[in-house]
Amino acid sequence: MIKEKSAALSLTSAKEVVMTCIKALNAGDLEAARACVNDDMEFDGILGSRHGADAYFQDMQKMRLKYRIRKAFEDGNDVCLLYDLDISGKTIFGCGWYHLEQGKISHLKVVFDPRPLLGQQS
């Protein structure tokens, strides 16, 4: 039974894992989103970095982001998303680079223009 489950997981593409995570985040289901990432996930963003999935999801719980995916690219264990991000009542265009290990997200690097969040003109 365990072999069947791991075989099924290996058939899931990196893009499917990332899209499942984003769908869960958009629905506010942090538990389902958390199941898509490794415990030692690394996050690098414009406004800071986080080590560990728990630290990342503590931030996500506060921020309640919504993603509107414009484009998704997959290259092996790497996925790149281009999206509109709804954060604090503002829509910001951004890019996320997700790297997966063992079928789960292990690293996320996010880039976007933070000026609208900081009250500056873009």
JOFEN-V93042 format. One record per pair of residues at least 6 apart in sequence whose ideal C-beta (glycine too) atoms are under 8 Angstrom apart, sorted by sequence separation. I is the first residue (numbers start at 1). J is the second residue. If there is no record, write none. Layout:
i: (I;I)
j: (J;J)
This chain:
i: (24;43;50;73;74;85;99;100;115;116;24;42;43;72;73;84;85;98;99;115;24;25;42;43;72;73;84;85;99;24;42;50;72;84;85;98;99;113;71;72;83;84;98;40;41;71;82;83;97;20;21;24;40;41;43;69;70;82;83;96;97;39;40;43;69;70;82;83;96;97;39;67;69;70;81;96;21;38;39;41;68;80;81;95;20;21;37;67;68;80;94;95;67;68;80;81;94;95;18;67;68;79;80;94;17;34;37;66;67;78;79;93;65;66;78;92;93;65;78;79;92;65;77;78;34;77;33;63;77;92;63;92;90;30;33;85;90;88;30;87;30;25;28;25;26;26;25;22;22;19;56;19;18;15;15;22;14;13;18;14;17;14;18;38;44;14;15;38;41;42;43;44;45;46;14;41;42;43;44;45;46;38;40;41;42;43;44;45;46;37;38;41;43;47;36;37;38;46;36;37;47;18;18;17;14;21;14;17;17;18;17;12;10;9)
j: (30;49;56;79;80;91;105;106;121;122;31;49;50;79;80;91;92;105;106;122;32;33;50;51;80;81;92;93;107;33;51;59;81;93;94;107;108;122;81;82;93;94;108;51;52;82;93;94;108;32;33;36;52;53;55;81;82;94;95;108;109;52;53;56;82;83;95;96;109;110;53;81;83;84;95;110;36;53;54;56;83;95;96;110;36;37;53;83;84;96;110;111;84;85;97;98;111;112;36;85;86;97;98;112;36;53;56;85;86;97;98;112;85;86;98;112;113;86;99;100;113;87;99;100;57;100;57;87;101;116;88;117;116;57;60;112;117;117;60;117;61;60;64;65;66;67;67;67;69;69;108;72;72;72;74;81;74;74;79;76;79;77;81;101;107;78;79;102;105;106;107;108;109;110;79;106;107;108;109;110;111;104;106;107;108;109;110;111;112;104;105;108;110;114;104;105;106;114;105;106;117;98;100;100;98;105;100;103;104;105;105;103;103;103)
